Amino acid sequence: MNEPFDSGPADENLCEPAQRALLAAGSLSNEEMMRHLHELRVRQIELEVQNAGLAELEKLKNEFKSSRDRYAQLYEHAPVSYFSLAREGVITRVNVAASGLLQRDKDQLLGRRFEQFIAPQAQGAFRRFLDAIFSSGTPQVLEARLFDDVLGGGVVRIEANLDVDSASVRMLVTDLGDEYVRESALRRAFLILDTIREGVLVTDSDNRIISVNRAFTTITGYQAEEAIGRDPSFLGGGTHEPQFYAAMWRSLRQDGSWYGELVNRRKNGERFVESLSITPMRMPNGDTSHFVGVFSDITERKLADATLRELHRELDQRVIDRTAELLRANLHLQLEVQQRERAQEALRDAERFFHATIDSLSDRVLVLDQAGCLVHANQACMAFASHAPGQLHYLDFCERDPRWKRSAGRELAAGIRAVIAGSADAYALEYEFATEAGARWSQARVSRFLGEGPLRVVVAHTDITERKLMDGALRQSHAQLRQLALHMETAKEDERKRISRDIHDELGQNLLALRIDISMLSARTEGSHPRLHRRVGAVLSNVDTTIKSVRGIMNELRPMALDLGLQAAIEWQVGDFRKRSGVVCRLLIRDEALFAAIGSQVEIVLFRIVQEALSNVMRHAQASQVEIELSSDACAVYAAISDNGIGITPQQQRKKQCFGLIGIAERVTALGGHFEVGTPASGTGCRLFLHIPLTGTGRPAA
């Protein structure tokens, strides 16, 4: 069509009913009628294109089916022997030539192991041959001798590669026969051909491929077994007209050779351009026995030529496009001016909305410029400062107003200047400010905003008086709880001490007296009443066991070694831990003078911490070695308990059931000390470290 609405014969069938419908409507203009007619024509063209596409798909489907049938026929009747073997060496597919080679019908070969036709002395090599193909995936070659009833025990050459998709081995089997020496020479020639970069294919007089080199596979993508036995025209894929090939054969017959360029297809369907020379090989009588074709891929060179031509065309087109762009630029400039005016109006609306929004906030918000002068402040800020907007210079207000407590105003002014200068991206400060209703706590947050316009600094103040009061009350509550916990621990230790001494004084003395009496009774009945003597011995053993239990209970309540001092108590605890757990435990005391500086309350806390830590090691750590180190200086006493066990993760420390660690932490905190859980220098295990101040012992941490 030369014009957008030229009507052809195919359009008249659509135009006439459309025109009648539009005229019947009576409300459409002539321009709208023509637009609807154009849309109908476009739809008709789309339908025609879709029909043509469906026809092309059907054609491709038929061609694929025909090509598949031809390939199956070529495989079946190829003059060379093809076999397909499964992983176990079972034959899954053969062609007619393969049946003739093994002198068996196809049905007799399928399902049998190919190894059954190989002479016994070569069967081991054939199995290794198959394993190498499946393990490496690379092509392999083997020469093996067959059984005497197959080809008279002749030698065959097996060329095989792996088909990954079907997980099978494809084999090309050639009978070497009496021509073994000639074929060896031919293979050496093919080895030379495999080293060159040009593709080489050899056909017989019927133009059937009988050999290709490696470069052929590299260029086309077809393996040798996929090409052998086929006409080279399968590479063309219909890219050239029949007249082209007729002229090629005419040149071969007249000139004895042919050279030219043609377009072929790779195995993946990709087209490529090749430079091909064909030379016939003749027998002594002058008849042609073979054709040798040598070709190289010149696709890149052709693409470079096409790219150069395209660049010239693009250069011409750019001149045309640039002229059109200059015409459009004037129109765009006018549009940009209009858009900028609309943007400025939208910016003014946004600014009004911004001011209205921050005025509605309960936080005090103000905006400063690069000089620190006030640009905008919301109503909450003005009401708090008791100033009108025109009367307030904010940095002067911060530095000079006496209502700022503890020089907080000057600190805030310095922070604002740092943000303006760019040395800090943000600044925050909690401060106290005197008002008529009393002192109020606030938090100031300073941030910078640097957009396309000038620098702006936003200062937001949030009243945190209630939070400060709650924090103070919470700290006081924590201090009281620690005092209570310390008092409860002290009371518990005193009660343990009392119970332990009562057991020692009352129950221990009674048990000792009872044992003395039973011992005397045992001595009297030793010779005169044997049965009674045995019963008395059993009772004496029970009394000894009871005494040991009572001693264990007393040590659990409060070891008697504590009366001898903290050092003796810890040494007793370490010895008892070694005896019960079998774990190596080493006690390091850097300075024994530290025990003289420790008060009784700290002694109890340190002993209970060591006791709890060793108990945790024995129950959970799975350690083979434990080390306890005690040291001190003029200010504090230090303790470190390390093991080489499985350690403890931060997630395990946060478990609600970690009462042992929680109790240790509370004891240390109640004495104003510090406690932490970490990892030893070796990188494995767990390390508990604590220090307790020697001055102010018993005073809870603030």
C-alpha positions in Angstrom: 0.0 0.0 0.0 1.2 3.5 -0.9 -1.1 5.3 1.4 -2.3 4.4 4.9 -5.9 3.8 3.8 -5.5 2.5 0.2 -8.2 -0.2 -0.3 -7.4 -3.4 -2.2 -9.7 -6.2 -3.3 -9.1 -8.2 -0.1 -10.2 -5.2 2.0 -13.5 -4.5 0.2 -15.2 -7.4 1.9 -14.4 -5.8 5.3 -14.9 -2.2 4.2 -18.5 -2.5 2.9 -20.1 -4.0 6.1 -18.0 -1.7 8.2 -19.2 1.4 6.3 -22.8 0.2 6.5 -22.5 -0.2 10.3 -20.8 3.2 10.7 -23.4 5.0 8.5 -26.2 3.3 10.5 -24.6 4.8 13.7 -24.8 8.3 12.3 -22.8 9.8 15.1 -19.2 9.1 13.9 -17.1 11.5 11.9 -15.4 10.7 8.7 -12.0 10.5 10.4 -13.3 8.0 13.0 -14.8 5.9 10.2 -11.5 5.7 8.4 -9.7 4.8 11.6 -12.1 1.9 12.2 -11.6 0.7 8.6 -7.8 0.8 9.2 -8.1 -1.3 12.3 -10.2 -3.9 10.5 -7.5 -4.1 7.7 -4.8 -4.6 10.3 -6.7 -7.5 11.9 -7.2 -9.1 8.5 -3.4 -8.9 7.9 -2.7 -10.4 11.3 -5.0 -13.4 10.5 -3.3 -13.9 7.2 0.1 -13.9 8.9 -1.1 -16.4 11.5 -2.4 -18.7 8.7 1.0 -18.5 6.9 2.8 -19.3 10.2 0.6 -22.3 10.8 1.3 -23.5 7.3 5.0 -23.1 7.8 4.9 -25.0 11.1 3.1 -27.9 9.3 5.7 -27.9 6.6 8.5 -28.0 9.1 6.8 -30.9 10.9 6.5 -32.9 7.7 10.1 -32.1 6.8 11.3 -33.2 10.2 9.4 -36.5 10.0 10.8 -37.1 6.5 14.3 -36.3 7.6 13.9 -38.7 10.6 12.7 -41.5 8.4 15.6 -40.9 6.0 18.1 -40.9 8.9 16.6 -44.2 10.2 16.8 -45.7 6.7 20.4 -44.5 6.3 21.3 -46.0 9.6 19.7 -49.3 8.8 21.2 -49.7 5.4 24.6 -48.0 6.0 27.5 -50.0 4.5 29.3 -49.9 7.9 28.4 -51.9 11.0 26.7 -49.9 13.8 25.9 -51.2 17.3 24.4 -49.6 20.4 25.2 -51.1 23.8 23.7 -50.5 27.2 25.8 -50.1 30.4 26.1 -53.8 30.9 27.3 -54.4 27.3 23.9 -55.7 26.1 23.2 -55.0 22.4 20.1 -52.6 22.1 20.3 -51.7 18.5 22.0 -52.9 15.3 21.8 -52.3 11.5 21.8 -54.7 8.6 25.6 -54.4 8.1 26.2 -55.3 11.8 24.0 -58.4 11.5 26.0 -59.5 8.4 29.3 -58.9 10.2 28.4 -61.2 13.1 26.5 -63.6 10.8 23.3 -63.5 12.9 19.8 -62.2 12.5 18.9 -59.0 14.2 16.5 -60.7 16.6 19.3 -63.1 17.6 21.6 -60.1 18.5 19.3 -57.9 20.4 19.5 -58.6 24.2 22.8 -60.5 24.0 26.1 -59.2 25.3 28.5 -58.1 22.6 31.3 -59.7 24.7 30.0 -63.2 23.7 31.3 -62.7 20.1 34.8 -61.6 21.2 37.6 -64.2 21.7 38.3 -65.0 25.3 41.8 -63.5 25.4 40.3 -60.1 24.3 37.2 -60.0 26.5 39.0 -58.4 29.5 40.3 -55.6 27.3 36.7 -55.1 25.9 35.3 -54.7 29.4 37.9 -52.2 30.4 37.2 -50.4 27.0 33.5 -50.1 28.0 34.3 -48.9 31.5 36.6 -46.2 30.2 33.9 -44.9 27.9 31.2 -44.7 30.6 33.6 -43.2 33.2 35.4 -40.6 31.1 32.8 -39.9 28.4 35.6 -39.6 25.7 35.7 -41.6 22.4 37.7 -44.8 22.6 39.2 -47.2 19.9 39.9 -50.9 20.3 41.0 -53.7 18.1 39.9 -57.2 19.1 39.8 -60.7 17.7 36.4 -62.5 17.4 35.5 -66.1 18.0 36.5 -68.6 15.3 32.9 -69.1 14.2 32.6 -65.3 13.5 34.6 -64.1 10.5 36.9 -67.0 11.0 38.3 -65.4 14.2 39.2 -62.3 12.3 40.3 -58.9 13.8 37.8 -56.0 14.0 38.3 -52.3 14.8 35.8 -50.9 17.3 35.4 -47.1 17.4 32.9 -46.0 20.2 31.7 -42.9 21.9 29.1 -42.2 24.7 25.5 -41.0 24.0 24.8 -39.1 27.2 21.0 -38.7 26.4 20.3 -42.4 26.1 23.2 -43.5 28.5 24.4 -46.0 25.9 27.6 -46.6 23.8 27.5 -46.2 20.0 30.0 -48.4 18.2 31.3 -48.5 14.6 32.8 -52.0 14.0 35.1 -52.5 11.0 36.4 -55.8 9.7 40.2 -55.5 9.3 40.5 -58.8 7.5 43.4 -59.2 5.1 43.7 -55.5 4.5 45.0 -54.9 8.1 48.3 -53.4 6.9 46.5 -51.1 4.3 44.0 -49.9 6.9 46.8 -49.1 9.4 48.4 -46.9 6.8 45.1 -45.3 6.1 44.6 -44.6 9.8 47.9 -42.9 10.0 46.8 -40.7 7.1 43.6 -39.9 8.9 45.7 -39.1 12.0 47.4 -36.5 10.0 44.1 -35.1 8.7 42.8 -34.9 12.3 45.6 -32.4 13.2 44.7 -29.8 10.6 42.2 -27.0 11.3 40.2 -27.4 8.0 37.4 -29.8 7.8 37.9 -32.8 5.5 35.3 -35.3 4.3 35.8 -38.2 1.9 32.9 -39.7 -0.1 32.7 -42.7 -2.4 31.7 -42.6 -6.0 28.0 -42.5 -5.0 28.6 -39.4 -3.0 28.2 -41.1 0.4 30.5 -40.0 3.2 33.0 -42.6 4.3 35.3 -40.6 6.5 35.6 -37.2 8.2 38.3 -35.6 10.4 38.1 -34.0 13.8 37.9 -30.5 12.4 34.7 -31.6 10.5 33.1 -32.4 13.9 34.4 -29.1 15.5 32.9 -27.0 12.7 29.6 -28.8 12.0 28.9 -30.4 15.4 28.2 -33.8 13.9 30.2 -36.8 15.1 31.9 -39.1 12.6 29.3 -41.9 13.0 26.5 -39.4 12.5 27.9 -38.3 9.1 29.3 -41.5 7.7 27.0 -43.1 5.1 25.1 -39.9 4.4 25.0 -37.6 1.4 26.9 -34.3 2.2 23.8 -32.4 1.2 22.3 -33.1 4.6 24.5 -30.2 5.9 22.7 -27.8 3.6 19.3 -28.0 5.1 17.7 -26.4 2.0 19.8 -23.2 2.2 20.6 -23.4 -1.6 18.5 -23.9 -4.7 18.9 -27.1 -6.8 20.5 -25.1 -9.6 23.4 -24.2 -7.3 24.3 -27.9 -6.8 23.7 -28.7 -10.5 26.3 -26.1 -11.4 28.7 -27.5 -8.8 28.6 -31.0 -10.3 28.9 -29.6 -13.8 32.1 -27.8 -12.8 33.5 -31.0 -11.2 32.9 -33.0 -14.4 34.2 -30.3 -16.8 37.1 -28.7 -14.7 38.0 -31.6 -12.5 37.5 -29.6 -9.3 35.3 -27.0 -7.7 35.9 -24.1 -5.3 33.4 -21.7 -3.8 31.4 -20.5 -0.8 28.1 -22.0 0.4 25.9 -21.8 3.5 25.4 -24.9 5.6 23.8 -25.7 9.0 25.5 -27.0 12.1 24.0 -29.8 14.1 22.4 -27.3 16.5 20.6 -25.6 13.6 23.0 -22.6 13.4 23.9 -21.5 9.9 27.5 -20.9 8.9 29.4 -19.9 5.8 32.1 -22.2 4.5 34.8 -21.9 1.8 34.8 -25.4 0.1 37.1 -27.0 -2.4 36.2 -30.4 -3.9 38.6 -32.7 -5.8 37.8 -36.1 -7.3 40.2 -39.1 -6.8 40.4 -41.3 -9.8 41.3 -45.0 -10.3 44.0 -46.1 -12.8 41.2 -46.6 -15.4 40.1 -43.0 -15.1 36.9 -43.7 -13.1 36.2 -41.6 -10.0 36.6 -43.6 -6.8 36.3 -40.9 -4.2 35.6 -37.2 -3.7 37.7 -35.2 -1.2 36.2 -32.0 0.2 38.2 -29.5 2.3 36.4 -26.6 3.9 36.9 -23.9 6.5 34.5 -21.8 8.5 34.5 -18.1 7.2 31.4 -17.0 9.1 33.3 -14.5 11.2 34.8 -12.9 8.1 31.4 -12.7 6.4 29.9 -11.2 9.5 32.6 -8.6 9.7 31.9 -7.6 6.0 28.2 -7.4 6.8 28.9 -5.3 9.9 31.0 -2.9 7.9 28.2 -2.4 5.4 25.7 -2.0 8.2 27.9 0.7 9.7 27.9 2.7 6.5 24.1 2.4 6.3 23.8 3.4 9.9 26.0 6.5 9.3 23.6 7.7 6.6 20.6 7.0 8.8 22.1 8.9 11.7 22.4 12.0 9.6 18.7 11.7 8.8 17.8 10.9 12.4 19.9 13.8 13.7 17.9 16.2 11.5 14.7 14.8 12.8 15.9 15.1 16.4 16.7 18.8 16.0 13.1 19.3 14.9 11.8 17.4 17.9 14.1 19.2 20.3 12.2 22.4 19.8 9.0 20.7 20.7 10.5 19.0 23.7 11.9 22.4 24.9 8.4 23.8 24.9 7.1 20.8 26.8 9.9 21.0 29.4 9.1 24.7 30.1 5.5 23.7 30.7 6.5 20.8 32.9 8.9 23.0 34.9 6.1 25.4 35.6 3.9 22.6 36.8 6.7 21.2 38.9 7.3 24.5 40.6 3.6 24.7 41.5 3.7 21.1 42.8 6.8 22.0 44.8 5.0 25.0 46.4 2.1 22.7 47.2 4.5 20.1 48.7 6.2 22.8 50.8 2.8 23.9 52.2 1.9 20.3 52.9 5.3 19.8 54.6 4.8 22.8 56.9 1.3 21.8 57.7 2.5 18.2 58.5 5.3 19.2 60.9 3.1 21.8 62.6 0.7 19.0 63.5 3.5 16.9 65.2 3.8 16.9 68.9 7.6 16.7 68.6 9.4 20.0 68.3 10.8 20.2 64.7 12.8 23.0 63.1 14.8 23.4 59.9 18.1 25.4 59.6 20.0 26.6 56.6 23.8 26.3 56.0 24.5 29.3 58.2 22.5 27.9 61.1 19.7 30.4 60.6 16.1 29.3 61.2 14.2 28.4 58.0 11.1 26.9 59.6 10.0 25.8 63.0 6.7 24.1 63.9 4.2 25.4 66.4 5.3 23.0 69.1 8.9 24.4 69.0 7.7 28.0 69.2 5.4 27.3 72.1 8.2 25.5 74.0 10.8 28.3 73.4 8.3 31.1 74.0 9.6 32.9 70.9 7.9 34.1 67.8 9.5 32.7 64.5 10.9 36.1 63.5 12.6 36.6 66.8 14.6 33.3 67.1 18.2 32.7 66.0 18.5 29.1 67.0 22.3 28.7 67.6 22.4 31.9 69.7 19.4 30.6 71.6 21.2 27.3 72.3 24.4 29.0 73.4 23.0 31.8 75.5 19.7 30.7 77.0 20.2 29.9 80.7 17.5 27.3 80.9 19.7 24.7 79.3 21.1 22.5 82.1 24.7 21.4 82.3 25.8 23.3 79.2 23.6 21.1 77.0 22.7 24.0 74.8 26.4 24.6 73.8 26.8 20.9 73.2 23.8 20.9 70.9 25.0 24.0 69.0 28.4 22.3 68.5 26.7 19.1 67.2 24.6 21.2 64.7 27.7 22.9 63.4 29.4 19.5 62.9 26.5 18.3 60.9 26.4 21.5 58.8 30.2 21.2 58.1 29.8 17.6 57.0 32.1 16.1 59.7 29.1 14.1 61.0 26.1 12.8 59.2 23.9 12.9 62.3 24.0 13.9 65.9 21.9 13.0 69.0 21.8 14.4 72.5 19.7 13.9 75.6 19.4 17.1 77.7 17.5 18.7 80.5 15.7 22.0 80.0 14.0 24.2 82.6 10.4 25.2 82.0 7.7 27.0 84.0 6.3 23.6 84.9 9.7 22.3 86.0 12.7 20.6 84.4 11.9 18.5 81.3 14.1 15.9 79.6 14.3 15.8 75.8 16.2 14.0 73.1 17.5 16.1 70.1 18.2 14.4 66.8 20.1 16.4 64.1 20.3 15.2 60.5 21.3 16.8 57.2 19.4 16.9 54.0 21.3 17.6 50.8 19.2 17.4 47.7 19.3 19.4 44.5 18.7 22.6 46.4 20.7 24.2 49.3 21.7 22.3 52.4 19.1 21.9 55.1 19.5 20.7 58.6 16.6 19.2 60.5 16.5 19.3 64.3 13.8 17.2 66.1 13.2 17.3 69.8 11.3 14.6 71.6 10.1 14.8 75.2 11.5 11.9 77.1 10.8 13.0 80.6 8.4 10.1 81.3 11.0 7.7 80.0 13.7 9.2 82.2 11.5 8.8 85.2 10.7 5.3 84.3 14.4 4.5 83.7 15.3 6.0 87.2 12.5 4.0 88.8 13.7 0.9 87.0 17.3 1.3 88.1 16.2 1.9 91.6 14.1 -1.3 91.5 17.0 -3.2 90.1 19.2 -2.0 92.9 16.7 -3.0 95.5 16.3 -6.4 93.9 20.1 -6.9 93.9 20.1 -5.9 97.6 17.3 -8.3 98.3 19.1 -11.1 96.3 22.3 -10.4 98.3 20.4 -10.5 101.6 18.7 -13.7 100.6 22.1 -15.3 99.6 23.6 -14.2 102.9 20.6 -15.5 104.8 20.8 -18.8 102.9 24.5 -19.2 103.6 23.9 -18.5 107.3 21.1 -21.0 107.4 23.3 -23.6 105.6 26.0 -23.0 108.1 23.7 -23.4 111.0 22.1 -26.6 109.7 25.5 -28.0 108.9 26.8 -27.3 112.4 23.6 -28.7 114.0 24.0 -31.9 112.0 27.7 -32.1 112.9 27.1 -31.4 116.6 23.9 -33.5 117.1 23.7 -36.2 114.5 27.4 -36.6 114.0 28.1 -37.1 117.7 25.2 -39.6 118.0 26.4 -41.6 115.0 29.9 -41.6 116.4 28.8 -42.9 119.8 26.6 -45.5 118.1 29.6 -46.7 116.0 31.7 -47.0 119.1 29.1 -49.1 120.9 28.6 -51.3 117.8 32.4 -51.7 117.4 32.7 -52.9 121.0 29.8 -55.3 120.5 31.5 -56.6 117.4 34.7 -57.2 119.3 32.9 -59.2 122.1 31.0 -61.4 119.7 33.9 -62.2 117.4 34.7 -65.6 118.9 31.6 -66.6 120.8 28.7 -65.7 118.5 29.8 -65.9 114.8 26.3 -65.3 113.4 25.7 -62.3 115.7 29.2 -61.1 114.8 28.3 -61.0 111.1 25.0 -59.2 111.8 26.9 -56.7 113.9 29.4 -56.2 111.1 26.6 -55.4 108.7 25.1 -52.9 111.1 28.6 -51.3 111.5 28.9 -51.0 107.8 25.5 -49.3 107.5 26.6 -46.9 110.3 29.8 -46.1 108.4 27.8 -45.4 105.2 25.4 -43.2 107.1 28.3 -41.2 108.5 29.7 -40.7 105.0 26.3 -39.5 103.8 26.0 -37.1 106.7 29.5 -35.7 105.9 28.5 -35.3 102.2 25.3 -33.4 103.3 27.3 -31.2 105.5 29.8 -30.5 102.7 27.0 -29.7 100.3 25.5 -27.3 102.8 28.7 -25.7 103.8 32.1 -27.5 103.5 34.0 -27.6 106.8 37.0 -26.5 104.8 35.6 -23.0 104.6 36.4 -22.7 108.3 40.0 -23.0 107.3 39.8 -20.3 104.7 38.8 -19.8 101.0 42.1 -21.4 99.7 41.6 -24.6 101.6 37.9 -24.7 100.6 38.7 -24.3 96.9 41.5 -26.9 97.0 39.1 -29.3 98.7 36.4 -28.6 96.0 39.0 -29.2 93.2 40.1 -32.5 94.8 36.5 -33.6 95.2 35.7 -32.7 91.6 38.7 -34.7 90.3 37.6 -37.7 92.4 34.0 -37.6 91.2 34.4 -36.7 87.5 37.9 -38.1 86.6 38.6 -34.8 84.8 42.0 -33.1 85.1 41.6 -29.9 87.1 44.4 -27.5 87.7 44.2 -24.6 90.3 46.5 -21.6 89.7 46.8 -19.0 92.5 48.9 -16.1 91.3 49.3 -14.5 94.8 48.2 -16.3 98.0 48.2 -12.9 99.7 44.9 -12.1 97.9 43.0 -14.4 100.4 43.9 -12.1 103.2 42.3 -9.1 101.5 39.0 -10.9 100.7 36.1 -10.5 103.1 33.9 -13.4 104.3 31.0 -12.4 102.0 33.3 -12.4 98.9 34.8 -15.8 100.1 31.4 -17.4 100.1 30.5 -15.9 96.7 33.8 -17.1 95.1 33.5 -20.6 96.6 29.8 -20.9 95.4 30.8 -19.7 91.9 33.6 -22.2 91.6 31.3 -24.9 92.9 28.6 -24.1 90.4 31.1 -23.8 87.5 32.6 -27.2 88.2 29.1 -28.7 88.5 28.2 -27.3 85.1 31.5 -28.7 83.6 30.8 -32.2 85.0 27.1 -32.2 83.7 27.3 -30.4 80.4 30.8 -29.5 79.1 32.1 -33.0 78.1 35.6 -31.6 79.0 38.8 -33.5 79.7 40.7 -30.6 81.4 39.7 -27.6 83.6 41.8 -24.7 84.8 40.9 -22.3 87.7 43.0 -19.2 87.9 42.7 -16.7 90.9 44.6 -13.4 91.0 44.1 -9.9 92.4 45.5 -6.3 92.5 45.0 -3.4 94.7 41.4 -2.8 93.5 39.8 -6.2 92.7 40.0 -10.0 92.8 39.9 -11.8 89.5 38.8 -15.4 88.7 38.9 -17.3 85.4 37.5 -20.8 85.0 38.2 -22.4 81.6 37.6 -25.9 80.1 38.2 -27.6 76.7 34.7 -28.9 76.3 32.0 -28.3 73.8 31.5 -24.7 74.9 28.3 -22.7 75.1 26.7 -20.7 72.3 25.1 -17.2 72.8 21.7 -18.8 72.1 22.2 -21.3 74.9 23.2 -18.5 77.3 19.9 -16.7 76.6 17.8 -19.8 77.5 15.5 -19.2 80.4 16.7 -22.5 82.0 20.4 -21.2 82.4 19.8 -20.6 86.1 23.4 -21.5 87.0 24.9 -18.7 84.8 22.1 -16.3 85.9 22.9 -17.0 89.6 26.6 -16.5 89.0 26.0 -13.2 87.3 23.6 -12.0 90.0 26.1 -12.8 92.8 28.9 -10.9 91.0 26.6 -7.9 90.1 25.3 -7.7 93.7 28.9 -7.2 94.9 29.5 -4.5 92.3 31.6 -6.7 90.0 31.6 -7.8 86.4 30.9 -11.2 84.8 31.3 -12.4 81.2 31.2 -15.7 79.3 33.7 -16.3 76.5 36.0 -18.7 74.8 39.6 -19.7 75.9 42.6 -18.7 73.8 42.7 -22.2 72.3 39.4 -21.5 70.5 37.5 -24.4 72.0 35.5 -24.8 75.2 34.2 -22.2 77.6 35.7 -19.5 79.8 34.0 -17.8 82.7 35.7 -14.6 83.8 34.7 -12.3 86.7 36.2 -9.6 88.8 34.9 -8.3 92.2 36.1 -5.0 93.7 37.9 -5.2 97.0 36.6 -1.8 98.1 33.0 -1.3 98.9 32.4 -5.0 99.1 28.7 -5.9 99.3 27.6 -2.6 97.8 25.3 -3.3 94.7 26.2 -1.8 91.4 24.3 1.3 90.4 
